[in-house]
Amino acid sequence: MLEFTRIISILSLSFLAFSCFQVGIFLWSGHKLKQNGRRTLIFIEFFTGFLLLSDALAYFFRGNTSEIGYYMVRISNFLVFICNFSLSFFFCFYICEFIKQTRLSLSIFLHPKVYIMDGIPVQLFIVFFFCFIGICITVVSQFTNLFYYFDEKNLYHRSTFYPISVVLGILPEIILFTMLLQNRKKLAKNVFISFLLYFILPLAGVFLILVNYGFPWINISLGLGALHLFYSSIKLMELEFYSEKRTSSILSPIYKTELTSPESRKRVVRNHFWQTLSLCLGGVIFVLLIVSIKGVPLPEKTLTIDEPYSENDSSDSVCITFVRNADKHWVDEEDPDRTGAQYDGIIFNNMRSTIITDWNFSIAVPEDSSVDPGPWNGTFALLNGTLNVKKPHEGDQENIHGADFYTITPLKTLGFGCIMYTPHGYQPLSQKIVFTYSSILKPLTNVFFDIFLALLFVVFIISATITLFEGKLIRVEEENKKLESTVKERTKELEAEKNRSEKLLLNILPKEIAKELTAHPNRTLAKEYPNVTVLFTDIVGFTKISGEMTAEEVVTMLNKMFSMFDERAKREGIEKIKTIGDAYMAAAGLTQEHFNDGAFKMLRFAKGLLNDVRIFNETSPVKLLIRLGINSGPVVAGVIGKTKFIYDIWGDTVNVASRMESTGIPMKIHVTETTKAQTSSLYQYSKNTEIDVKGKGLMKTYFL
């Protein structure tokens, strides 16, 4: 890593760590932690601060071989892993608080089943499980180098099982993402976007790492995401203040829950499960493919061979031979005590899925030995009685074939050799060999891994298919529910409109007539009734009274009084026929039965009308008097016309009732002898008077 990049990384991480600690303290200040509505956000800010600070210290002490550097590098890298897992958990907890619109307690993990039934997303408990496992394995890794290790220069290296930490880190994030999408309707739009950005920023960091590796893009993006959550929280505080919702700890709209069938709820739960499974499998497959393409760096290994091999031993992972060529040796002309020979070494890679990427070889040789310089397959050097051979690297003079040529692929060999002069009795097969190599595991070259990956892919395809199928069914059900709801609403509207129409029709026609007219709109409706009691009433001196009032005042007065008459008619079962100006016409006994109680009902109604007028006069500046005339007898009733039709009654009975009204006395009930005969058992009448009725001559009439 360039020193400039290292310095920029330390400064960036330190600044963001300071900012996260600062906003965490701001949120904490003034409230007890247990009572603070943004308690979980405080944890997010502090853990993000510790993550960034630990990463900054890891950069600062990297390669420092002092005792302080030794411990600081290990502690800081350990805290980076712990804080990453903790952040995933607390962020999930934070989202769940917004989903439930309440502050949650960590005690929910003591009774998970109860709280899941209460509406806590099950993903919270799954994320907690993965994060807890990740923290435990990280602790174990400190003593086993499971995830990472440090070399003698105190430099950090990823270990064989580092991809496990990647999977344990990415699974909670995928589960979190599915939980956020599945509950997006329960979150306010600004809250949902704020949470979504917390996912997008680290994803952008991953792409930036591909462009510029060596800079802590992901951790910096986590710091920016935490600060964004804080600023979003401040905005919510402002909304709470101005909306005067200062008692609620978390601002989020309350959505009306819809009643759904148990089968629909089960289908939604199944769909959420398959969504989560397919996304998790997709994430794991993606990580495994990236790991397979790039390979898994394995820790450096050193082999000490006390009895060198003369040929390959396939039972060993790596086998080394170094022998003197029997056909190519000679006596050194300059020193007869030495023999010159070609020495051949072969590295056998017997591993099926591992590439040896770097290696060095050393063997003891006599002190007075020498090596011919030349372009051999290796960098040869003699030092203190040891022949050292290293793999050629970029820029080495011996790197004549390119650096990749000197890597050893699975089940392949690499030969190296040199011309060396040694005393006559030197035999390399009697010397100890030390071979050190670095390697990369290529999982795709292993058939078992390929089978495992294929099984994962098959399960992924199945889960994705089920997710799409279940999602389609849920969407169809939702559309059906919307359609059913629309149909119900339209039916209610039609029913209300029908009721209004029927009510309007009943205001015009009697119930039986209305039904018959609805069923047979083209039929002529006319019936004879043998004994109907008819009432007429009008206002005394109405012409004079109306001449002293405005039109609006007249209509208002008539409407008020006749409305009182209408309400009484409805209560007492009287059929209002019509109003003509200030006249009010009503009938009772519209039935085929000759003997009915229509006359009794009409007299009770008439007395009520007189009482209504008295009540009207108590509040009206204009005092009114009415005349009432009643007669009983046969009538003909029917509907006239096709448009603006009206229900009316005709006959001699109606004409006589009208004459009773016109010849009556104000605020008195004037009845004929026919009506008196039907009601004399209950009512007392005055002595009879005689009036001249047109077409009838003199008639006896009575006042109630």
DONUZA-999957 format. One line per 3 residues: number of its first residue (from 1); their letters; for each residue x negated, y, z negated of C-alpha. Coordinates in nm, 2 decimals. Layout:
// DONUZA-999957
NUM	A	X Y Z  ... .
END
This chain:
// DONUZA-999957
1	MLE	0.00 0.00 0.00  -0.13 0.34 0.09  -0.21 0.56 -0.21 .
4	FTR	0.01 0.84 -0.07  0.31 0.61 -0.05  0.24 0.48 -0.40 .
7	IIS	0.23 0.84 -0.54  0.55 0.94 -0.36  0.72 0.62 -0.49 .
10	ILS	0.62 0.69 -0.85  0.74 1.06 -0.83  1.07 0.97 -0.66 .
13	LSF	1.15 0.70 -0.91  1.05 0.91 -1.21  1.26 1.21 -1.10 .
16	LAF	1.57 0.99 -1.04  1.52 0.81 -1.37  1.50 1.14 -1.55 .
19	SCF	1.82 1.26 -1.37  2.01 0.94 -1.47  1.90 0.96 -1.83 .
22	QVG	2.00 1.33 -1.83  2.35 1.27 -1.70  2.39 0.96 -1.93 .
25	IFL	2.31 1.18 -2.23  2.55 1.45 -2.10  2.83 1.19 -2.08 .
28	WSG	2.75 1.06 -2.42  2.72 1.39 -2.60  3.01 1.51 -2.81 .
31	HKL	3.18 1.17 -2.83  3.13 0.85 -3.02  3.04 0.57 -2.78 .
34	KQN	3.34 0.36 -2.88  3.58 0.65 -2.82  3.42 0.78 -2.50 .
37	GRR	3.64 0.73 -2.20  3.34 0.69 -1.97  3.15 0.45 -2.19 .
40	TLI	3.08 0.20 -1.90  2.95 0.48 -1.68  2.71 0.58 -1.96 .
43	FIE	2.58 0.22 -1.95  2.54 0.24 -1.57  2.35 0.56 -1.59 .
46	FFT	2.11 0.44 -1.87  2.05 0.10 -1.71  1.98 0.27 -1.38 .
49	GFL	1.74 0.51 -1.55  1.56 0.21 -1.71  1.55 0.03 -1.38 .
52	LLS	1.39 0.33 -1.20  1.15 0.40 -1.49  1.04 0.04 -1.50 .
55	DAL	0.98 0.03 -1.12  0.78 0.36 -1.15  0.56 0.20 -1.42 .
58	AYF	0.52 -0.11 -1.21  0.39 0.10 -0.93  0.17 0.30 -1.16 .
61	FRG	0.00 0.01 -1.34  -0.02 -0.22 -1.03  -0.37 -0.36 -1.00 .
64	NTS	-0.48 -0.22 -1.34  -0.67 -0.50 -1.50  -0.70 -0.34 -1.85 .
67	EIG	-0.51 -0.49 -2.14  -0.25 -0.21 -2.12  -0.21 -0.26 -1.75 .
70	YYM	-0.17 -0.64 -1.80  0.12 -0.60 -2.03  0.28 -0.30 -1.86 .
73	VRI	0.30 -0.47 -1.52  0.47 -0.77 -1.67  0.71 -0.58 -1.89 .
76	SNF	0.81 -0.33 -1.62  0.87 -0.60 -1.35  1.07 -0.81 -1.61 .
79	LVF	1.29 -0.50 -1.69  1.35 -0.43 -1.32  1.50 -0.78 -1.28 .
82	ICN	1.70 -0.75 -1.60  1.84 -0.40 -1.52  1.94 -0.51 -1.17 .
85	FSL	2.16 -0.80 -1.31  2.30 -0.57 -1.58  2.39 -0.30 -1.33 .
88	SFF	2.59 -0.55 -1.12  2.79 -0.65 -1.43  2.86 -0.30 -1.57 .
91	FCF	2.96 -0.17 -1.23  3.21 -0.46 -1.19  3.33 -0.37 -1.54 .
94	YIC	3.37 -0.01 -1.44  3.58 -0.10 -1.14  3.80 -0.32 -1.35 .
97	EFI	3.87 -0.04 -1.59  4.00 0.17 -1.30  4.21 -0.12 -1.17 .
100	KQT	4.37 -0.17 -1.51  4.37 0.20 -1.58  4.25 0.16 -1.93 .
103	RLS	3.92 0.13 -2.12  3.83 -0.24 -2.16  3.64 -0.41 -2.44 .
106	LSI	3.36 -0.66 -2.41  3.57 -0.89 -2.63  3.77 -0.99 -2.32 .
109	FLH	3.49 -1.24 -2.25  3.59 -1.43 -2.57  3.94 -1.51 -2.42 .
112	PKV	3.90 -1.50 -2.04  4.21 -1.70 -1.96  4.44 -1.47 -2.16 .
115	YIM	4.30 -1.15 -1.99  4.31 -1.31 -1.64  4.68 -1.37 -1.70 .
118	DGI	4.71 -1.01 -1.81  4.58 -0.89 -1.48  4.20 -0.86 -1.53 .
121	PVQ	4.04 -0.96 -1.19  3.89 -1.31 -1.22  3.59 -1.18 -1.02 .
124	LFI	3.47 -0.99 -1.34  3.41 -1.32 -1.52  3.24 -1.48 -1.22 .
127	VFF	3.01 -1.18 -1.19  2.94 -1.20 -1.56  2.85 -1.57 -1.52 .
130	FCF	2.61 -1.51 -1.23  2.44 -1.21 -1.40  2.40 -1.41 -1.72 .
133	IGI	2.24 -1.70 -1.53  2.01 -1.45 -1.35  1.90 -1.29 -1.67 .
136	CIT	1.83 -1.64 -1.83  1.63 -1.76 -1.53  1.44 -1.43 -1.53 .
139	VVS	1.34 -1.49 -1.89  1.23 -1.85 -1.80  1.04 -1.71 -1.51 .
142	QFT	0.81 -1.52 -1.75  0.66 -1.85 -1.86  0.69 -2.06 -1.54 .
145	NLF	0.62 -1.81 -1.26  0.96 -1.92 -1.11  1.04 -1.59 -0.94 .
148	YYF	0.70 -1.41 -0.93  0.35 -1.43 -1.06  0.04 -1.20 -1.10 .
151	DEK	-0.30 -1.28 -0.96  -0.64 -1.21 -1.13  -0.62 -0.85 -0.99 .
154	NLY	-0.29 -0.80 -1.18  -0.10 -0.77 -0.85  0.26 -0.88 -0.82 .
157	HRS	0.34 -1.17 -0.59  0.67 -1.34 -0.51  0.68 -1.70 -0.61 .
160	TFY	0.83 -2.01 -0.45  1.18 -1.97 -0.59  1.20 -1.60 -0.54 .
163	PIS	1.49 -1.64 -0.29  1.70 -1.78 -0.58  1.67 -1.44 -0.75 .
166	VVL	1.78 -1.28 -0.42  2.09 -1.51 -0.40  2.17 -1.45 -0.77 .
169	GIL	2.14 -1.07 -0.70  2.34 -1.06 -0.38  2.63 -1.29 -0.49 .
172	PEI	2.76 -1.06 -0.76  2.75 -0.77 -0.51  2.95 -0.97 -0.26 .
175	ILF	3.20 -1.07 -0.52  3.22 -0.71 -0.63  3.28 -0.59 -0.28 .
178	TML	3.57 -0.84 -0.23  3.72 -0.74 -0.56  3.71 -0.37 -0.45 .
181	LQN	3.87 -0.44 -0.12  4.14 -0.67 -0.27  4.24 -0.40 -0.52 .
184	RKK	4.20 -0.09 -0.30  4.57 -0.01 -0.32  4.54 0.02 -0.70 .
187	LAK	4.27 0.29 -0.68  4.30 0.65 -0.59  4.14 0.73 -0.25 .
190	NVF	3.86 0.94 -0.39  3.78 0.67 -0.65  3.77 0.40 -0.38 .
193	ISF	3.54 0.60 -0.16  3.31 0.67 -0.45  3.28 0.30 -0.53 .
196	LLY	3.24 0.21 -0.17  2.94 0.45 -0.14  2.78 0.27 -0.43 .
199	FIL	2.77 -0.03 -0.20  2.67 0.15 0.12  2.37 0.33 -0.02 .
202	PLA	2.17 0.01 -0.12  2.27 -0.14 0.22  2.11 0.16 0.39 .
205	GVF	1.81 0.10 0.17  1.78 -0.26 0.31  1.77 -0.12 0.66 .
208	LIL	1.51 0.14 0.56  1.29 -0.13 0.41  1.29 -0.30 0.75 .
211	VNY	1.17 0.02 0.91  0.92 0.12 0.64  0.83 -0.16 0.40 .
214	GFP	0.64 -0.06 0.08  0.87 0.22 -0.04  1.13 0.14 -0.31 .
217	WIN	1.43 0.23 -0.09  1.68 0.00 -0.26  1.61 0.11 -0.62 .
220	ISL	1.61 0.48 -0.51  1.95 0.42 -0.34  2.08 0.27 -0.66 .
223	GLG	1.97 0.58 -0.84  2.15 0.80 -0.59  2.46 0.58 -0.62 .
226	ALH	2.46 0.62 -1.00  2.43 1.00 -0.97  2.71 1.00 -0.72 .
229	LFY	2.93 0.81 -0.96  2.85 1.07 -1.22  2.95 1.36 -0.99 .
232	SSI	3.27 1.17 -0.89  3.34 1.14 -1.27  3.29 1.51 -1.32 .
235	KLM	3.54 1.57 -1.03  3.79 1.34 -1.20  3.74 1.54 -1.53 .
238	ELE	3.82 1.85 -1.34  4.14 1.70 -1.19  4.24 1.58 -1.54 .
241	FYS	4.19 1.93 -1.67  4.39 2.11 -1.41  4.66 1.85 -1.40 .
244	EKR	4.69 1.87 -1.78  4.64 1.50 -1.81  4.38 1.55 -2.08 .
247	TSS	4.48 1.25 -2.29  4.41 0.98 -2.03  4.05 0.85 -2.02 .
250	ILS	4.06 0.74 -1.66  4.25 0.91 -1.38  4.41 0.68 -1.13 .
253	PIY	4.76 0.67 -0.99  5.01 0.41 -1.12  5.15 0.20 -0.84 .
256	KTE	5.50 0.04 -0.88  5.46 -0.34 -0.89  5.68 -0.53 -0.65 .
259	LTS	5.86 -0.85 -0.76  5.72 -1.13 -0.55  5.80 -1.50 -0.55 .
262	PES	5.56 -1.74 -0.74  5.47 -1.90 -0.40  5.37 -1.56 -0.26 .
265	RKR	5.16 -1.48 -0.57  4.99 -1.82 -0.53  4.92 -1.76 -0.16 .
268	VVR	4.76 -1.42 -0.25  4.55 -1.58 -0.52  4.44 -1.85 -0.27 .
271	NHF	4.36 -1.59 -0.01  4.15 -1.39 -0.25  3.96 -1.71 -0.35 .
274	WQT	3.89 -1.80 0.02  3.79 -1.44 0.09  3.54 -1.44 -0.19 .
277	LSL	3.41 -1.78 -0.10  3.37 -1.70 0.27  3.19 -1.37 0.20 .
280	CLG	2.97 -1.54 -0.06  2.88 -1.82 0.17  2.82 -1.57 0.45 .
283	GVI	2.58 -1.37 0.22  2.40 -1.69 0.11  2.36 -1.81 0.47 .
286	FVL	2.24 -1.47 0.57  1.98 -1.47 0.30  1.87 -1.83 0.38 .
289	LIV	1.84 -1.74 0.75  1.63 -1.44 0.67  1.42 -1.64 0.43 .
292	SIK	1.38 -1.92 0.68  1.27 -1.68 0.96  1.03 -1.49 0.74 .
295	GVP	0.93 -1.80 0.53  0.89 -1.83 0.15  0.54 -1.73 0.03 .
298	LPE	0.41 -2.00 -0.20  0.16 -1.94 -0.48  -0.21 -1.98 -0.40 .
301	KTL	-0.34 -2.33 -0.47  -0.69 -2.46 -0.53  -0.80 -2.82 -0.47 .
304	TID	-1.11 -2.96 -0.63  -1.23 -3.28 -0.45  -1.49 -3.47 -0.64 .
307	EPY	-1.52 -3.75 -0.38  -1.48 -3.60 -0.03  -1.27 -3.78 0.22 .
310	SEN	-1.42 -3.94 0.53  -1.08 -3.94 0.71  -0.73 -3.80 0.65 .
313	DSS	-0.52 -3.93 0.36  -0.16 -3.86 0.46  -0.04 -3.92 0.10 .
316	DSV	-0.20 -3.59 0.00  -0.04 -3.25 0.09  -0.37 -3.12 0.22 .
319	CIT	-0.68 -3.33 0.30  -1.03 -3.19 0.37  -1.33 -3.36 0.54 .
322	FVR	-1.67 -3.22 0.59  -1.93 -3.45 0.75  -2.26 -3.44 0.94 .
325	NAD	-2.21 -3.53 1.31  -2.39 -3.86 1.36  -2.48 -3.78 1.72 .
328	KHW	-2.59 -3.42 1.68  -2.88 -3.39 1.44  -3.26 -3.32 1.49 .
331	VDE	-3.57 -3.22 1.30  -3.63 -2.86 1.24  -3.93 -2.76 1.45 .
334	EDP	-4.02 -2.48 1.22  -3.98 -2.68 0.90  -4.04 -3.06 0.95 .
337	DRT	-3.89 -3.12 0.59  -3.55 -3.01 0.71  -3.30 -3.16 0.95 .
340	GAQ	-3.08 -2.95 1.18  -2.73 -3.09 1.25  -2.38 -3.00 1.34 .
343	YDG	-2.15 -3.02 1.04  -1.78 -3.08 1.12  -1.50 -2.99 0.88 .
346	IIF	-1.13 -3.07 0.94  -0.83 -2.94 0.74  -0.53 -3.18 0.75 .
349	NNM	-0.19 -3.02 0.67  0.03 -3.32 0.58  0.32 -3.10 0.47 .
352	RST	0.63 -3.11 0.68  0.77 -2.76 0.62  0.47 -2.55 0.51 .
355	IIT	0.22 -2.34 0.71  -0.12 -2.28 0.56  -0.17 -1.91 0.63 .
358	DWN	-0.50 -1.84 0.46  -0.78 -2.06 0.33  -1.14 -2.08 0.20 .
361	FSI	-1.37 -2.37 0.16  -1.68 -2.42 -0.05  -1.93 -2.70 -0.09 .
364	AVP	-2.27 -2.73 -0.27  -2.58 -2.73 -0.04  -2.95 -2.74 -0.12 .
367	EDS	-3.12 -2.40 -0.20  -3.34 -2.40 0.11  -3.06 -2.45 0.36 .
370	SVD	-2.96 -2.21 0.63  -2.68 -2.16 0.88  -2.71 -2.06 1.24 .
373	PGP	-2.51 -1.74 1.31  -2.25 -1.80 1.58  -1.88 -1.77 1.68 .
376	WNG	-1.76 -2.06 1.47  -1.40 -2.13 1.36  -1.46 -1.97 1.03 .
379	TFA	-1.67 -1.71 0.85  -1.97 -1.90 0.71  -2.19 -1.77 0.43 .
382	LLN	-2.46 -1.93 0.20  -2.47 -1.79 -0.16  -2.64 -1.94 -0.46 .
385	GTL	-2.66 -2.29 -0.32  -2.30 -2.29 -0.20  -2.16 -2.29 0.16 .
388	NVK	-1.85 -2.07 0.17  -1.62 -2.08 0.47  -1.33 -1.84 0.50 .
391	KPH	-1.05 -1.81 0.76  -1.12 -1.54 1.01  -0.91 -1.23 0.97 .
394	EGD	-0.83 -0.93 1.19  -1.15 -0.74 1.26  -1.39 -1.03 1.18 .
397	QEN	-1.65 -1.11 1.44  -1.56 -1.48 1.42  -1.19 -1.41 1.49 .
400	IHG	-1.24 -1.51 1.86  -0.90 -1.67 1.91  -0.67 -1.44 1.71 .
403	ADF	-0.57 -1.47 1.34  -0.27 -1.69 1.41  -0.50 -1.96 1.57 .
406	YTI	-0.65 -2.03 1.23  -0.32 -2.09 1.06  -0.23 -2.46 1.02 .
409	TPL	0.12 -2.55 1.11  0.31 -2.85 0.95  0.15 -3.20 1.03 .
412	KTL	-0.13 -3.03 1.22  -0.51 -3.00 1.18  -0.77 -2.73 1.22 .
415	GFG	-1.13 -2.80 1.28  -1.43 -2.58 1.19  -1.80 -2.64 1.21 .
418	CIM	-2.15 -2.49 1.21  -2.52 -2.56 1.28  -2.69 -2.59 0.94 .
421	YTP	-3.04 -2.68 0.84  -3.08 -2.89 0.52  -3.34 -3.12 0.36 .
424	HGY	-3.34 -3.46 0.52  -3.16 -3.64 0.24  -2.85 -3.41 0.22 .
427	QPL	-2.52 -3.58 0.25  -2.20 -3.37 0.23  -1.99 -3.67 0.14 .
430	SQK	-2.16 -3.69 -0.20  -2.08 -3.33 -0.28  -1.78 -3.17 -0.46 .
433	IVF	-1.55 -2.96 -0.24  -1.33 -2.67 -0.36  -1.06 -2.57 -0.12 .
436	TYS	-0.82 -2.28 -0.19  -0.53 -2.20 0.04  -0.22 -1.98 0.07 .
439	SIL	0.09 -2.11 0.24  0.44 -2.02 0.36  0.74 -2.25 0.33 .
442	KPL	0.95 -2.27 0.65  1.28 -2.42 0.54  1.42 -2.46 0.89 .
445	TNV	1.15 -2.72 0.98  1.29 -2.94 0.70  1.57 -3.17 0.81 .
448	FFD	1.73 -3.18 0.46  1.74 -2.80 0.45  1.89 -2.80 0.80 .
451	IFL	2.16 -3.04 0.69  2.23 -2.83 0.38  2.25 -2.51 0.59 .
454	ALL	2.47 -2.68 0.84  2.71 -2.80 0.56  2.71 -2.44 0.42 .
457	FVV	2.79 -2.31 0.77  3.08 -2.57 0.82  3.23 -2.47 0.48 .
460	FII	3.19 -2.10 0.57  3.37 -2.16 0.90  3.65 -2.35 0.72 .
463	SAT	3.68 -2.09 0.45  3.68 -1.80 0.70  3.94 -1.98 0.91 .
466	ITL	4.16 -2.04 0.60  4.11 -1.67 0.50  4.22 -1.55 0.84 .
469	FEG	4.52 -1.79 0.85  4.63 -1.71 0.49  4.58 -1.34 0.55 .
472	KLI	4.80 -1.37 0.86  5.07 -1.54 0.66  5.05 -1.28 0.39 .
475	RVE	5.07 -1.00 0.65  5.37 -1.18 0.81  5.53 -1.21 0.47 .
478	EEN	5.47 -0.84 0.40  5.62 -0.75 0.73  5.92 -0.97 0.66 .
481	KKL	5.96 -0.81 0.32  5.94 -0.47 0.48  6.19 -0.57 0.74 .
484	EST	6.42 -0.72 0.47  6.38 -0.41 0.26  6.46 -0.20 0.57 .
487	VKE	6.76 -0.41 0.64  6.88 -0.39 0.28  6.83 -0.01 0.29 .
490	RTK	7.02 0.02 0.62  7.29 -0.22 0.48  7.32 0.00 0.17 .
493	ELE	7.34 0.31 0.39  7.61 0.14 0.61  7.80 0.02 0.30 .
496	AEK	7.78 0.37 0.15  7.90 0.52 0.48  8.18 0.26 0.50 .
499	NRS	8.28 0.34 0.15  8.28 0.71 0.23  8.49 0.65 0.54 .
502	EKL	8.73 0.42 0.35  8.75 0.68 0.07  8.82 0.95 0.32 .
505	LLN	9.08 0.73 0.49  9.25 0.66 0.15  9.26 1.03 0.08 .
508	ILP	9.48 1.05 0.39  9.67 0.73 0.39  9.81 0.48 0.14 .
511	KEI	9.59 0.18 0.08  9.82 -0.07 0.27  9.86 0.16 0.56 .
514	AKE	9.48 0.23 0.58  9.41 -0.15 0.59  9.67 -0.21 0.86 .
517	LTA	9.54 0.09 1.07  9.18 -0.04 1.04  9.28 -0.39 1.15 .
520	HPN	9.52 -0.27 1.43  9.42 0.08 1.54  9.65 0.08 1.84 .
523	RTL	9.96 -0.04 1.67  10.25 0.20 1.59  10.28 0.22 1.22 .
526	AKE	10.63 0.29 1.08  10.82 0.13 0.79  11.15 0.18 0.61 .
529	YPN	11.16 0.19 0.24  11.49 0.16 0.05  11.43 0.36 -0.26 .
532	VTV	11.16 0.63 -0.26  11.15 0.92 -0.49  11.02 1.24 -0.32 .
535	LFT	10.89 1.56 -0.49  10.85 1.91 -0.35  10.69 2.20 -0.53 .
538	DIV	10.59 2.55 -0.43  10.47 2.87 -0.59  10.73 3.13 -0.68 .
541	GFT	10.66 3.46 -0.50  10.36 3.33 -0.32  10.39 3.57 -0.03 .
544	KIS	10.37 3.87 -0.26  10.09 3.73 -0.46  9.88 3.63 -0.16 .
547	GEM	9.93 3.98 -0.01  9.74 4.13 -0.31  9.45 3.89 -0.28 .
550	TAE	9.17 3.82 -0.04  9.18 3.51 0.18  8.89 3.36 -0.01 .
553	EVV	9.07 3.42 -0.35  9.39 3.27 -0.22  9.22 2.95 -0.10 .
556	TML	9.01 2.92 -0.42  9.33 2.96 -0.63  9.52 2.70 -0.43 .
559	NKM	9.23 2.46 -0.42  9.19 2.48 -0.79  9.55 2.42 -0.87 .
562	FSM	9.61 2.15 -0.61  9.30 1.97 -0.72  9.45 1.94 -1.06 .
565	FDE	9.77 1.80 -0.90  9.56 1.55 -0.70  9.37 1.42 -1.00 .
568	RAK	9.71 1.37 -1.18  9.86 1.19 -0.88  9.56 0.96 -0.87 .
571	REG	9.59 0.88 -1.24  9.96 0.82 -1.24  9.99 0.62 -0.91 .
574	IEK	10.17 0.89 -0.71  10.12 0.91 -0.33  10.04 1.26 -0.22 .
577	IKT	10.19 1.31 0.12  10.07 1.66 0.22  10.04 2.03 0.14 .
580	IGD	10.19 2.30 0.36  10.07 2.64 0.25  10.17 2.67 -0.11 .
583	AYM	10.40 2.37 -0.10  10.29 2.03 -0.24  10.47 1.71 -0.13 .
586	AAA	10.44 1.37 -0.31  10.63 1.04 -0.31  10.66 0.73 -0.54 .
589	GLT	10.82 0.39 -0.49  10.68 0.33 -0.14  10.77 -0.04 -0.16 .
592	QEH	11.02 -0.28 0.00  11.18 -0.34 -0.34  11.51 -0.16 -0.39 .
595	FND	11.48 -0.14 -0.76  11.14 0.01 -0.86  11.00 0.25 -1.12 .
598	GAF	10.92 0.52 -0.86  11.17 0.77 -1.02  11.03 0.73 -1.37 .
601	KML	10.68 0.78 -1.24  10.77 1.09 -1.04  10.95 1.26 -1.34 .
604	RFA	10.65 1.19 -1.56  10.43 1.33 -1.28  10.65 1.64 -1.25 .
607	KGL	10.63 1.72 -1.62  10.26 1.68 -1.59  10.25 1.93 -1.31 .
610	LND	10.42 2.19 -1.52  10.16 2.13 -1.79  9.88 2.17 -1.53 .
613	VRI	10.02 2.51 -1.43  10.03 2.63 -1.79  9.66 2.52 -1.83 .
616	FNE	9.58 2.69 -1.51  9.74 3.02 -1.62  9.53 3.02 -1.94 .
619	TSP	9.21 3.10 -1.75  9.35 3.26 -1.43  9.40 3.63 -1.40 .
622	VKL	9.70 3.56 -1.17  9.98 3.39 -1.36  10.18 3.14 -1.14 .
625	LIR	10.52 2.98 -1.17  10.63 2.68 -0.96  10.97 2.53 -0.86 .
628	LGI	11.01 2.15 -0.85  11.27 1.95 -0.66  11.31 1.57 -0.67 .
631	NSG	11.54 1.33 -0.48  11.55 0.95 -0.45  11.67 0.74 -0.16 .
634	PVV	11.57 0.56 0.17  11.30 0.70 0.39  11.10 0.62 0.70 .
637	AGV	10.72 0.64 0.67  10.45 0.62 0.93  10.14 0.76 1.11 .
640	IGK	10.18 1.01 1.38  9.92 1.07 1.65  9.58 0.92 1.76 .
643	TKF	9.35 1.20 1.66  9.38 1.40 1.34  9.66 1.17 1.25 .
646	IYD	9.87 1.22 0.94  10.08 1.00 0.73  10.43 1.14 0.67 .
649	IWG	10.78 1.04 0.56  11.11 1.14 0.71  11.48 1.11 0.64 .
652	DTV	11.77 1.27 0.47  11.61 1.20 0.13  11.32 1.42 0.22 .
655	NVA	11.54 1.71 0.34  11.75 1.70 0.02  11.44 1.69 -0.20 .
658	SRM	11.32 2.01 -0.02  11.66 2.17 -0.09  11.62 2.08 -0.46 .
661	EST	11.30 2.27 -0.47  11.42 2.58 -0.28  11.73 2.61 -0.50 .
664	GIP	11.56 2.53 -0.82  11.46 2.75 -1.12  11.09 2.84 -1.19 .
667	MKI	10.91 2.60 -1.42  11.22 2.37 -1.42  11.26 2.02 -1.26 .
670	HVT	11.56 2.01 -1.03  11.69 1.66 -0.94  11.97 1.50 -0.75 .
673	ETT	12.24 1.28 -0.89  12.06 0.97 -0.74  11.74 1.04 -0.93 .
676	KAQ	11.93 1.12 -1.25  12.12 0.78 -1.23  11.78 0.59 -1.21 .
679	TSS	11.62 0.78 -1.50  11.90 0.88 -1.74  11.80 0.60 -1.98 .
682	LYQ	11.48 0.79 -2.07  11.54 1.15 -1.99  11.80 1.40 -2.10 .
685	YSK	11.95 1.64 -1.83  12.15 1.96 -1.83  12.51 1.98 -1.72 .
688	NTE	12.55 1.94 -1.35  12.56 2.23 -1.11  12.68 2.22 -0.76 .
691	IDV	12.49 2.35 -0.46  12.57 2.37 -0.10  12.33 2.15 0.10 .
694	KGK	12.31 2.20 0.48  12.47 1.90 0.64  12.58 1.76 0.31 .
697	GLM	12.81 2.02 0.16  12.84 2.06 -0.21  12.62 1.83 -0.42 .
700	KTY	12.59 1.77 -0.80  12.24 1.85 -0.92  12.07 1.85 -1.26 .
703	FL	11.78 2.02 -1.45  11.55 1.81 -1.67 .
END
